Amino acid sequence: MTHSLRIPDLTIPTRPQPGTGWSAGVGPGDAGDPAISDVDVIRVNGAARLAGTVHVVGAKNSALKLMAAALLAPGRSVITNVPRITDIAIMGEVLRRLGCDVRFDEDDPVDPMVAVGGVPRSRSVTIDVPERPGVEADYDLVRRLRASICVLGPLLARCGYVRVAHPGGDAIGSRGLDMHISGLTRMGADISGEHGFVIASAPQGLHGAEITLEFPSVGATENLVMAAVLADGTTVIDNAAREPEIVDICTMLIRMGALIEGEGTSTITVVGVPRLQPVRHATVGDRIVAGTWAFGAAMTRGDVTVTGLDPSYLEIALDKVVAAGGLVETRANAFRVRMDDRPRAVDVVTLPYPGFATDLLPMAIGLAALSDGASLITENIFDGRFMFANEMMRLGADIKTDGHHAVVRGRERLSGAPVRATDIRAGAGLIIAGLCADGVTEVSHVHHVDRGYPDFVADLRALGIEVERATAPEEPELTI
């Protein structure tokens, strides 16, 4: 059984094939799929409490890169536990335009913990990669999905030439490609920019190199590792990112035949091999979605059990919940968070993994806005992450920002209001904050939320929340 996921305003040619699913441009009314639109709003009633069990499927930040890694080996790779979100659909179309056959199939719809109304929250994606894939990633797709820059390393390694449009993504600050370019240049690539494209060539192939990253960038680490697996010689990446998603992609590459050591540490060593083989691989659970529910339970003084993730991936975040007064129980591939009283104020500093994840900062600010006391929140990763603070203040949050710092003075309760999601995690944070407000909170631009959460509304309902998703009323035309 297959379903299609509609991507709004994505006017791209599709190649209709039986079982492709998730094809861009599919119209509304597809059974079992949530409507996804940039004009939708989500409304929640305040004074609500999250209670129950929620299952977390594969990590968006891993699945997208695993799909790109499939380009490294001709033949059929299968990636399972892939979340049903718009970004995955866009990446599927990126790969189709590179000459791959891409098909999405349902994961097991029987288990109620991994299904919404009988429709799985995750899918498997089958990618048939040709011997000679295409070498250009178009702007109309790349601008919608920053993660599509991760095709740069695999295509350069396999084809010796690639043109990738300069990426867009969330409006949460500058995220340059300097470390990607510097590392690939050290590996023998000639890289230039022209007409909005990053153009890289290595006609003699890439070679091993010693690379030290200025910052443990996840994207740069991923691109460089994927390029190095087919390079001639040994590549050593110092100050590499250590996230579980890095370990996940390295695990898949090793199963494909790559020689990699040190994944999960700050030094990754890759010995290039002539050729890789396609594989079947399951995506690691999404720690950011899991962390969202952990903070949601704390904010609403709820009781939530999260399954589908190794809780050690959230050690720092769960420690903050405990410091705020929450009770946390962990077991294999699951954890439970319960908050009985008003949270205590805690300070939070975002850092590269294993530090506190920047993607959980909106939830940390939401918790601080309701806590007893003042919290100092420091953002060290993205310079625009506090953009959503103005929307939180519309809900009555007492927030003062100064550069990379925010002082948040907690209040007993917030006040419902219309607000706008500015990025994926801000949207989720605002919706949960609305559960702690008097009256109704309406969050617009929820297409951002659809990019990171497979079915946020259904999960909220499963946790006991009255929630409505609707089309926003059209704004009246203004005439002069």
N, C-alpha and C positions, 0 to 999 in steps of 0.2 A: 504494500500500500504506500503510495507516495502522495505528498502534498506539495504545493508551491507556495513560496513566500514572496509577497509583493513588495518591491522596493519602490518607494515613491520617487517620482521625478528622475528616474534613472533611465533615460532614453537611449538604450544601448541595443544593438542588434543581438538577438539570441539565436541559438541553433537548437530549435526544438527537437528533442530526442526522447524516446520512451524512457521514463525513469530518471530524467535529469533532475527533476524537482527544483525547487528554489530558483527557478529561472527568473531573471530580471524582467520586469515588465508584465508579469502575470497579473491579471485583473483580480478584483476583490471577489470574495465568495468562495475561496478555496477552503474546503472542509478542514477544520482543525487548526488552521493557522491564524494567529492574531492579525488584525488589521494593523498596518504600519504606515504611519503618515506623519509628516511634519506639521500638520494642522490638527492633530489629535491632542486632547487634553486628558489628564487623569485627575479625578476628584476623589478626595478622601475626607471622611469625617474625623474630627479630632476626638480626644479623650479615648483613644483606642489602645489596645494591648495586643502585641504579637504573641501567639501561643500555639504550639504544635511542632510538627516536624517538616523540614524542607530538605529536598535533595539537591545537591550541587552537581552539575555535569561538567564537561570538559572546559578548560580555561580558554577563553577567547585569545588571550595573549600568547598561548602556546599553539592552539589549533591553526591559527593563521600562518605561523612560521613553519609548522609541520607540513602544511600544504605546499609552501614554497620549497621546502627541503625535498619534496617528492620530485622536483625538477632535476635533481642531481642524478637520477637513475632512470634510463629508459625502461618502459614496461609499466606494469600495473601495481600501484601502491594503494593501500586501503588504510584510512585513518578513522578510528571509531571514537565514540564519545565526543562528537563535535557538536557544539552548542547551536541551537536553532536561532541564529541572530543575523541581522542584515549584513554585518561585516563579512561573515563567512560566505554569503551569497555573492558579495562583490568580489572577494578573492577567487571564488569559483569562476567568475566571468573573466577575471584577469588571466587565469590559467587557460581558459578556453581560447582567449585571443592569442595566447602563446602556442596554440596548436594542440593543447591537451583535450582529451575527452574527460569530462567531469560529470559524475553522477552521484546524487545524494539519495540514500536509502534510509528507511526507518531503523532505528535501534529498537530493541524489544519493547512493544507497547503494553505488555501484560503487567509488568511490575508497576503498581500504583505509585511507587516512590520516584519513578523516572518518567512518569507520564502525566499529562494534563488532559482529563476527559478522554482517556484512551489514546491520545496523540503523544508520542515521545517528546521529551524536552531536548533530546540529542539525536543526532543522526551519524551514520558513517558516510564518508565521502570516498569514492573510488576515483582515482586519477590515473588515466592512461597517458603516459608521457612519450612523445615520439622520439626517434633517434636524433632528429634535428628540430628542437623547439624554436619558436619565434624568439626574437631578441628585443622587442619593443613593448613597453608597458605604457598604455595610453593615458593621457592627462585626465580624460573624463572619468576614468575609474580611480586613478591614483590620487586625485584631489579629494576623493571621498574616503579614502582609506590610506592613512599614512603607513600602515604596516605593509602595504604592497611594495615599499622600497626594499623589503627583504628578498625580492627576487633578484636583486642586483648581484649579490655574491654567487648564488647558484648558477645563474645564466652566464656570468663572466667566466666562472670556472669551467663550465661545460662547452661554451660556444666561443669564448675568446673575444666576444663583443656584446654590448648591451646598451640600449637606450631606455632610460626610465624617467618618466616625468617627475619633476620635483614634487615631493608629496605635500599633502595638506594635513588633515586630521583635526583633532579637537583644538579649540581656541584656548589653550591653557599655557601659552608662552612659547618662547623660541626653542626649537628643537632641531638644531642644525645637523648637517651630515658630515661635518669636518672629520670626525674620528673614523667614520666609514671610509671616507676618501683617502685620508692619510694612511690608514692601515692597508688598504688595497694597493695604494701607490708603492708602499714598501714591499709588497708582494709582486711588483713588476707591472702593475697596471698603469696605463696612461689615461687619465681622467680629465674631462673638461665639461664645461656647461655651455649649452647653446639652445636658445629659443625655449627656455623653460625645461630642458631635459638635462639629466646627468648622463653623459656619454662615457663609457669605459671600454677600453680595448686592451687585450693582451694577446697579440697574434702568436707569440711564442709560448703562450701558456703562463700561468702563475708559478711563482717559486716560493719556497718557505722563507720566513723572515721572523725576526724578533720584533714584537710590537708591544709598546706600552701605552695603554689608554690613559688619557688625562683624567677620565672619570669612568667609573664602571658602567658604561652605557650598555643597556640590554640589547638595543637594536644593533649597535656596532659589533658587540660580541657575537651576536647571531650571524650577521652578514660575514664577518671575518672567519668564523668557524666553518660556515658552509662553503666559503671560497677555498679555505685551506685544505679541506678533505680531498680535493682533487689536484692540489698544487704539487709541484715537484719539490720534495724535501720536507723539512720539519719547520712548522710554525709554532712559535711560543707567544701567547697573548698574556701579558702581565696586566694586573689591575682589571681583570675580566669581571663581568657581572656574574653573580652567584645564584640568581633566582631559580626557584624550582622549574620555571619554564625553560631556562637554559639547560638544566639537567635533562629535562624531557626531550628537547631537540637533540642533545648529544646522545641520549639513549637510543633514539630512533636512528641517528646516523651510524652509531656503532652496529646496530642490527643490520644496517645496509652494507656494512663492511668497512666503515671508517675506522681509523686508528686514533683514538682520542683518550687522553688521560687528564685528570684534574678537574673535570666538570663538577661544579658546585664549590670550587675553591677559587681563589683570586688568580691562579695561574693555570691556564689550559694549554696543553701541548697536543698538537695535531701532526701526525705523519701522513703525508699525502699518499693516496693510492691511485692506480690508473683508472679504476672503474668501480661503481657501486651497484647494488642490486635493489630492486623494489622490495618493500616489506609491508606487513600489516602492523599497525601500532595504535595503542589506545592513548588518548589525550589525558594528561594529568588533570585532576580536579581544579576548579577555579577558586583560588584562595581569596580573590577580591570579592566575588559574590558571597562566599562563605563569611568573610569578614563583615560585609554589609549586613547580613542577618544577625551576626554576633552583636554589632553595635545597635542594630534595630531593637533587639531584645533588651539591651541595657537602657536605651532611650525611652522605650515604652513601658519599662518595668514589667517585662514579659518573661516568657519561659519558652525558649526555642531550642530544638535539637536539629543540628545540621549534619547530614550524612554526605558521603562521597568525596571526602578530602582528608588527607593526613593532617591532623591538627598541629603538628610540629611546624608546618609551613606558616602558621599564624601565631607563633609563640609570643612575639612582642605585642601584637594587637590584643591577644587574649590576656596578657599580663596587664595591659592598660584597663581592660574591662574589670579585672579583679581589683586593681588599685582603686577603681571607681566604686567598688562595693559589690560587684557582681560575683555570682557563684559560677564557676566553670568546672565542668566535668569532661574529661577526655577519654576516648577509647579508640580502638583501631578504626581509622577511617571515619570518625565521627566525633562530635563534641556537643555539649549542651551548655547554654548560657541562661542564667536566671537572675533577675534583678528584682528585689522585693521593695526596696526603699528608693528615695531620691538619690541619684548618683552623686558621688563626691567629685570635686573638680580635680582633674589631672592634667599635667603638661604633656604635650606631644611634640616630638621632633621627627620629621620625615627624613629617612636616610635610605641609601641603597640596601637591598636585602643582605643580611637578615634584619635590617632595621625596620622601622615602621613604614609601611608602604604609602607612597604619595597618593595612590588611588583611593586610599581609605581616609584621606584628610577631610573630605566633606562630612563623612560620618563622625569623625572625631570632633569636628566643630559643632555638629548637631548635638552630640552628647554633652559637650561643654556648655552649649546654650541652655541646657536644662539642669546643669549640675549645681550643687551647693558650693558656691565660691567662684573664684576667678581662675581661668586656665590660660596658659601661654602656649600658643600653637605656632610652631616654626616650620616653614616649608623650605626645604633645601634642594628640591629637584626641579620643579617647574616654576618659572617666575610669574605665571599668570594664574596659578591655581586658586588664588583668593578672589577671582572674578565673581564667583557665585555668592560671595559674602553679602553683596547688596541685596540679593534675593532672600537670603536668610534673614536679613534685617527687616525685610518687608513682613516677615512672620513674627517680628518683635524681638529677634535675637539682639543682644547687646554685644556688638563686635566693633573693635577698633583695630584697624590694620595699619601697619607701618613697614613697608617693604616686604621682607620675607617673614614678618611676624604678625600675629594677631592675638590680641587680648580679648578673651570672651568671658563675660560675667554672666553666670547662669541665672535663669529665671524659673519660677515654679512651672509656668506654662507659657507656651507661645500663643499667637493669635492667627487664625486662619486668614489667608489672603490669596489672591492670584499671583503666581510667581512663574518664572521662566527657567527651564533647564538650560544651562550653558554648556554642559558636556555630559558624558555618560554618567560619571559618578556623582556629579552635582545633582543631576536629575533624580537619581535614586535617593540621595541624601535629603533632598527637599521633600520628596514624597513621604519618607519616614518621619521627617520633622513635622509634616502636616498631621501625622497621627497623634502628635503631642501638643496640638494647638486647639484652642477653642474654635468651634465652628467648622466651616468647610474650607479646605485648601485645594486650589485648582492649579495644577502644574501644566504648563504648555511646553511646546517643542519637545515632546516626549519621544520623538524619533531618536533622540540621543540615547535614551534609556534602552530602546530596542537594539541598539548597537552592542550592548554589553550584557543584557539580562534576557535569557530565552523566553520567559513569560512572566514578567514581574507582577502583572495584575493577578494572574492565576495563583501565583505563590502567595500574594497578600491575602487572597480569599481563603486559601488553604490554611492560613495562619489566623483566620478569624476576623479579617478586616472587611468592612463595607467599603467597596471601591468601585468606581465607575470610570470606564474609558469611553470617550465620546468625541465626535468631531466638533471642533471649536466653531462657534458661530462666525460667519463671514463678517469682516469689518466693513462698515459702510464706506462707500466711495465719497471722497471729499472733492468738492469742486470750488473753483475760484471764480 
